[in-house]
Structures are given as C-alpha cells and as structure tokens.
Amino acid sequence: MSKWRTWGRRALVVLALALVFLSFLPLWETDRWWVRQWDYPRIQVAGLLLAVGAALFFIRFERRARLWALAAAMLVALGWQVSHFIAYLPFYPKEVASAQACSAERSLSLLNANVLLTNQDFGRLLAMVAERRPDVLLLLEPGTRWARAVAPLRRDFPYVLSEPTPNTYGMILMSRLPMAGQINHILQAGVPSAEVRVKLRGGQEVALHALHPEPPWPGNDSGERDAELVTAGRKVRDSGRAAIVMGDLNDVAWSRTSRLFQKVAGMGDPRIGRGLYPTFTAQYPLLRWPLDHLFVSPHFEIVEIARLADIGSDHFPIFFRVCLTKRAGQRKVDDDASAATEAEASKQLGEGVAEKREEDRGE
C-alpha cells in the first residue's frame, strides 16, 4: 500500500507541474501548433488544477514546504487561466450594449453553422432555418452534397455566394436581404472567405466578413490563421463603416490573436458579459470552447445570442440578432490602431505569409 501511495503522490505532482507548465506555455510568442493549441482548453485546465490541487492536500508529504510551493504555483496558474475567460461570465460588464428596442429597419439576424463536411443530416439544419428565419445564413464546411441539399433555400435567400469544397473549408453565404460582394482567398486558394455588403430593410448598408481560417494542428501552424484575422481586421478599420465579422475562426476569443484582431479592427465581442456560448465540440460536453464568433463595430448593439440545437455536426450552430444604432457610414473608431498594435499586426501578417511560402515550397 505504501508503494502505491508513493507512486500516486508522484503522479499527482507530475500532473500538477505539467498543468502549471501548460498554463503558461502560450506566453511563448510562436506560431507552432502544439503551443497555440493550449489557448483553447483554459477552462478545462483550470478545472484540472482545482481537482489536482484538492487531491494533493489529502496526501502526506514529508516536506510540507514543497507542497506549499507547488500549491502556490498552481494557484498562480489557476488565476492566470481564469483571467482569460472571466470576462465571458454573465456578471462581467458587457463590451457591446444590449438593445432595448430595435425596429425592423435596423435589425439584422444571422445564423452561423459549421455543418461538418461528412454530416448528411440535412433535414435538421433546414428545419432550424425555417424556425429561426435568419436574414443571413453562413454555412461552413459544405461540400457538393450540402450545396444540393440547401438549394431549395434559394427561394427565400435569393442572394448567394457559394464555394463548396471537399477539403472542409467550403463556404455558402445566403441572404434574404440585398447582398453584394465576392468570395476571396486571402492566403490560400482552398480556403475561401467572403466580403460583402448587406442592405438592411431601412436602406443602410453594413459590411460583413465571413471567415473560416485553418486551425493550428499537426503539420499546420497558426501563422496563416493569424494573418487572415489581421487582414480582415485592417479592412474593417480602413473602411470605418458599420461592419460584422463572423464565422468559425478556429480560435478562442481570449487568445492573443483574437484580442489583437479586436484591437486592429476596433470591434467588440458581444459574448463578453453574456456567456461563453461554446460551439465546439458538440459531442463532448467537457471538451467545449467557443470557436464560432461574431464581432461587431461600435455601430451595433445586441438583441439576442443563442447557441442552437445539435444538427449532427461537431459544432453547434449559433444565432445572433444585432441592431444598427449608429449611421452605417459614420466612422466610430480612429483611422489607425496604436503603434504597438500595428507593429504586432504587421509581424503576424509577415509570419503568415512566410508560413504560406514555406508550405508552397514543401508541396
């Protein structure tokens, strides 16, 4: 029994030290995928720190000073993790105000759904669209089968940009309201994004950027994803008009990259002060974080956010209703971000371009 107790104590100590190390690993300013991925599970790591910390206090240590030193390190790591996601809890001050009332002329509803390329449960999505009746529908990961399945929606959504692909980065953007724009390929030919203007019922036009960059994963670092977000952010600030950025950004809103994007664009996150609304993964409740986002320029207030029901994908759809409360063409942010923000953005953009060139040479 003593031997097993010793091994159990050692295992807990190793796990505690690993959790502390992984908590601070993303401080390393690198695009390497195995570093950037630890931006995602901050809530889960925080929970493990609490559980392991509690377990350690039930184990006898010959040298209590070591226990207290380890506990102090774990407490600092826990505080660091919580500092990233505390703003998304309901008691935190809202970054984007709530609209008390919104006329139909100023209202815009948007439904974002990563449908999963291999998912063939088309009926659940179609029923959801019929129930929610969004003004704008963004489908991510559609292939040709999904394009055929949603073709009947064109009766209600006459404005469509479509690029279904077999590589899990397809995109279909549909609108009931007048919409004009184009599909772009910011860094990679097989990774589309959309840049459009949508005319609200009151006649004002708002810019909409739909994104789905590649995630950091084995063989693919985060440089191109980060560069795509920075590029979209600069377009929003350069325009200065009312703008929305939405999509599966393959990043959590508390990461350094997402925060940089917000600073570059001058946009707000409506989740802050309202909730996490985790959309990925639909299958594993304990392994969820928010990957599908909507950011708004200061022209908007929020009417509604709702994470919707399972549609057979690995993502939950998410629904937003926003209200245009300022003139769409009025500039509400400075022409330029701070010098430090612009310098960091330029660095991220350069790293993304360099990563793309290296990938091209390797093909």
N, C-alpha and C positions, 0 to 999 in steps of 0.2 A: 504493500500500500504506500509506503514511504517513497519507493521508487517512482510510482505513478504520480504521486503528488509533486515530486520534484520535476518530472517531465511536464506535467500540466502547468506548473508555475513558469517554467522556461518558455513553453509555447505561448502563454499569455503575454509574457514580457516581450518576446519576439514580435507577436502580433501588435502589441501596443506601440513598439518602436517603429514598425512598418507603417502603421496608421499615422503616426506623427510625421514620418518622412514623406508619405504620400500627400499629406495635407499641404505641405509647403513646396512640393515638387513643382507645381505650376508657376511658382515665382520665377523659375528659370525662364528667361526670355528666349525661347526657342520654338520653332515650328514642328519639332519632332512629334509624331503622332502619339507615342507612348507617354509623352509628357502632357500634351494638350488634352488627352482623354480624361485626365484626372480633374479637369474643370467640371465634368458632368456630375459625378456622384457625390457632391459635397454633403447633401442631406444624408445619404446612406453612410458615408464615412463618419459624419457627426454622430449618427445613431450607434455605430460600432464603437466609437470612442467612449460613449456613455456606458455601453454594455460591458466592454472590456475593463473600463475603469472601476465599475461596480464589482466585477468579479475579482479584481486584484485585491480589493480590501478584505476579501474573505480568505485570502491565502496568507499563511505565515511566512514572513520574510525575516531572515536572520539579521539583516541590516535594514532597519526601518528607514534610514536616511535615503537609501536607494529607492525605496517605494515612494517616498515623498517627492524625490527628484523626478521620478517617472510620472507621478501624478501631476506635478506642476507642468511638465512638458505636454502632457495630454490635455490639460486644462487650457493651455495657450493654443494648442492645435484646435480644440473644440471651439474656442472663441473665434479663431480665425475662420473656421468653416461657417459658423453661424453668421458672421459678419457679411458673408456673401449673399445669403438668401433671406436674411431677416426682413429686408425691405419688401419682400413679396408676401409677408404675412398681413392679415387684414387690419391689424391695429396700427400699421405704419402709415405715415402721411402719404396721400395719393400724389403721384407725379403728374397724372393727367386728370383734370377735374371731371366730375360727373355732370352730365347734362340733366337739368331738372325738367326740361321740356324741349322737344325738338320737332319742328314742323316737317312734313313730308318733303318739302322743297330743299331742306338742308340735311336730311338724313341719308345715310348710306350703310347698307348691311353687306357683310362679306363673310363667306364661308370658305375656309381653308381645309382641304382634305388631302392628306397623303394616302392614296388608295392602295398602295402596295402592288407592284407590277404583277405578282403571281396570284393576287386575290381575284377570284371570279364571282364573288357575291355582289353582283352589280345592283341587285334589287334594293339592298339596304341603303345604299347611297342615294339612289333615285327617290326612294320614299322619304329620306331625310330632306332632300332638296325640295320635294313637293310640300313637306310640312313647314320648313323654315322659310322658303321663298326668298332666298338672298338676292340682293341686287347684283352681286358679283360672286362668281364661283371659281375658285382656284383648285385645280386637280393636279397633284404631283405624283410622279411615277407612272403615269398611264402609258400603256403600250397600245398596239393597234386594236386589241380586243376591247380595251376600255374606251377607246375612241369610238368604236362602233356602238358600244353599249350606251354611251351618253349622247349619241347623235340625236335621239328624239328631243333632248332638251333644247335643241336649237330653235324650236318653235317659240319657247319662252325667253331664250337667250340668243337673240339674233346677232350679237357682236361676239366674235370668237377669234382667238389666236390659238393655234394648235400645233404642237410638235411632239407627238407620241414617239417614244424611242424604246428600244429593247434593253437599255443599259441602266434602268431605274432612275433616270434623270429627265424623263419626259414631262411635258407641261401642257395643260389645257386651261386657258383663261377664258371665261364666258361671262357676258354681262347682259342684263336686261336693259341697262341704260346705254345711251350712245357712248361708244368707246373707240378710240383711235390710237394706234401705236404699232409697235413691232416686237418681234422676238429678237433678242440679242444673244451673243455668245461672248461673254466678257473676257474669259481667258481660254476656254476650252470649247472646241467645236461640238462636242457631245453633251454639253451642259447648258441648256437654254435658260434664259431669264426673259422677263417681259417688262417693257417700259411703255406705259400707255397714259392717256388722259381719259377720265370718265366725266361725262357731263351729268350733273345732278338734276333733279326734277325742277329746281329753281333756275337752272341755266348756267350755274357756275361750274367750272371745270377743275378737277383735282387730279394730281399726278399719282399714279400707282406703279410701284416697282414690285414685281413678283420674283422671288429668288428661291433657288434650291441648290446651293453650292455643295461640293463634295465634302464629306466629313473627314476628320483625321482618323485613319485606321491603318493597319499594316500595309506598307508599301505606298501610303499616301499621307504626306504630312499636311499641316494645316495652312501652309502659305497661300495656296490658291483660294481657299475659302476666305481667309482673312482679307486678301486683296480684293475679292469680289465685294465683300461687305464695305470696305473702304471706298471702292469705286462708286457703289450705289450711294453711300453717304455723301460723297462730294457732289454727285449730281443733284441730290436733294438740296444741299446748301447753295450750290451755284444758282439753281433755279429760284430759290427763295419763296416759291408759291406753296400753296397747300399740298401736302404730299403724304402718302402712306407707303410703308414698306411692309410686305407680308410674305410669308412662306415658311417652309421648313428650312431654317437657316443652319441646321446641323451644328448648332451651338446653343449653349445656355445663356440666358440674358445677363448672368452675373460674371461671365468670363471677361478677361481683359479685352479680348477682341470685340465683344458686343458692346462693352462700355466705350471703347474707342469709337466704334461706329456711331453710337448715340452722340458723342461729342462732336464728331466730324459733321454729322447731319443736322445737329441741333434738334433732335427728335425726342419724344417722351415715350416711356413704356407704360401702357395702361394697366399692366399686371401689378405694378408697384402699389402697395397699399390695398390690393384687392384679393390676391391669392396667387398660388403657383400655377394652377391650371396645367398640370403635367400632361403632355400628349403622347409621350413615348416612354416605355413601351406598353402597348395595350394588354399584352399577355401576362406581364409580371408586375403586380401591384407594388412590390417592394423595390423594384428597379425602374422607377419612373422619374423623369425630369422634363421640363418644358423645352421642346425643340421647335415647336411651330409658333411663330410670333407674328405680332402686328405692332409696328411703331408708327407714331403719328407726329406730324409737325405741330407747332403751337396753335394752329388754326382750329384744332378739333377738341371736342370733349367726348366723353364716353357715355353711351346709353346702356350698353349691355355687352357682357362677355359670357360665353357659355361653352364649356367643353361638352361635346355631344357624345352620343352613344357609339358603341363599337360597330364598325362596318365591315369587320373581317380583316382589317389591315393591322399592321403593327403600330400604327398611330391612331389616336382618336382625332376625329375632326374637331375644329374649333370655330366658333361663330362670334363675330363682332358686329356691333351696331354703333356707328360713330355719328357725331353731329358737327357739321361745319358751323362754327360760331364766329369766325372772322372772314373778311373778304378773301377769297381764294388767291387773288393775285397780290395780296399785301405781304411784303417781306416781314417776317416775325423773328428772324434771327440775324445776327451780324453776317456781313459778307464773308468773313473768314473766321475759322476757329482760332484758338490760341496758338501761339508759335510752337509750344510744346506738343499740342495735339497734332498740328500739321506735320511736324517733324516725325512723330511716331507713325502717322498715317503714311507718309512717303516711304518710311522704312518698311512697313508692312507690304505696301504695294510693290516695292522693289524686290522683296523676298519672294512674293508670289510669282512675279514674272520670272525670276531666276529659277524657281522650282519648276515652273512650266517648261522652261528651256531645257532643264536637265532631264525632265520626263521625255521630252521630244527626242533628245539625243539617245535616250535609252531604248526607244522604240525601234 
